[in-house]
Amino acid sequence: MDRLTVCGGAGLNGKIPISGAKNAALPCLAASLLAAKEIALTHLPAVADIRTMIKVLQALGCDVSADKSEDGFELSAIIKTDGLKNSEFKAPYDLVKTMRASILVLGPLLARFGRASVSLPGGCAIGARPVNLHLDALQRMGAEIRIDGGYVEASVTNGRLVGIDHTFDKVSVGATENIMMAACLAKGTTVLRNAAVEPEIGDLARMLQAMGAGIEGIDTPVLTIHGTDSMSGCRYAVIPDRIEAGTFICALAATGGDVTLERAAPDDLRPLIDLMTRIGCDIDEIEDCDKRDGATFKRMRVHREAGRVLKARDVSTAPHPGFPTDLQAQVMAVMTQAAGISIIKETIFENRFQHAMELERLGANLRVEGNTAIVAGLSPLTGCTVMATDLRASAALVIAGLVANGVTTIDRIYHLDRGYAGIERKLQAVGAKVQRVKGGRV
Ligand code: UD1
């Protein structure tokens, strides 16, 4: 199992390319199941979760070919779904257990083929994460669902889902995506209320439009989807990863220096940009154009002068456009280096403070009370061996390692590899002393 060693103390200076958004790429890959025609996706991040979703599609009978970009940080994929006709439409446990987002194939499969068998994802490191919101809405659309042998066995008796007017009991990114995809091939119109408005959902909706779907209300909590009989193929470029960009901004805030993020999407990152500006970083946004596909993006220059002390601030996570839970751990690492007390509240997931204990091992002065962490800043951190417990917790440990004295060894970085493309190469390019150690102890 690979480890990462981080030798702290260096400021970061230079350029970092931002990969496509993992959380947009995953539903976009699942959406390819809706069309009988070829789908071409570009700017997929070259991370383990994307490879897992490709394996799920292949296990279902899709023909998927993927090519790496020159720098190795992104993939382009061509997906053909013709081979699905006689399959069992089964997403197996071995794949689903490694990545909950596999449940996103349920809606598209049911909508197009009238049946699907998808392993229940089960719990994960950051809490129970049920799928009741996905299943409730699909049942209301006419699906019969039973749980058998750990699988969601779903079918549509009359062969086609029907449009509904549905209010989600709770805001859910995955449920909004799954039901929006299912509604595209349903009979009639579906209205989804209390829908999540994360930028990745807007990206998926735009891909669905490119496939011929009629969707109104994109980027709002009320989505109206006009069902159609069939969907076409498309070529679609996934948006930049706001969480990856946010992680590098946090790293820069903690270490100091001057880094430019290339192909970023600052409009999707307002809560973090606002926080970082208030605590003592400067962030400039510069218009840019991607030479590969002509799309316009922004470069973000993030800098913190040497000797400028960060000021602690409180943070509370919330669904978009609130502060993203996926940046809570990284911000906690930053607040260990800010002057004052910071109160960090996690409102989305029940068990998302596992990084707190590991940060304490590095010397952070903090206390966890229920869903709140109280961080006393300006702690001198000292390198030691720590364990990655989930994807974003791992990123927080990398950031802490970058400011710790001595060497921090991070075990179990397969968590990190799920969502960060070549993180050690990107950090090395801006002067960080980070090395991947292949194999070794757990
Ligand atoms: C997605 C993101 C994840 C992010 C999360 C919240 C992907 C692949 N993952 O996860 O990185 O942290 O959004 O922004 O896009 N819930 C239920 N019942 C359900 C579904 C969810 O109770 O059927 C609860 C969850 O337990 C959680 C909350 O709703 O407490 C939000 O979860 P949700 O938005 O669905 O997260 P995911 O889509 O799994």
Boltz pocket constraint, residues with backbone or C-beta under 6 A from the ligand:
constraints:
  - pocket:
      binder: B
      contacts: [[A, 22], [A, 23], [A, 24], [A, 26], [A, 100], [A, 101], [A, 127], [A, 128], [A, 129], [A, 130], [A, 131], [A, 132], [A, 133], [A, 134], [A, 135], [A, 170], [A, 171], [A, 172], [A, 173], [A, 174], [A, 175], [A, 196], [A, 200], [A, 325], [A, 326], [A, 348], [A, 349], [A, 350]]
      max_distance: 6.0
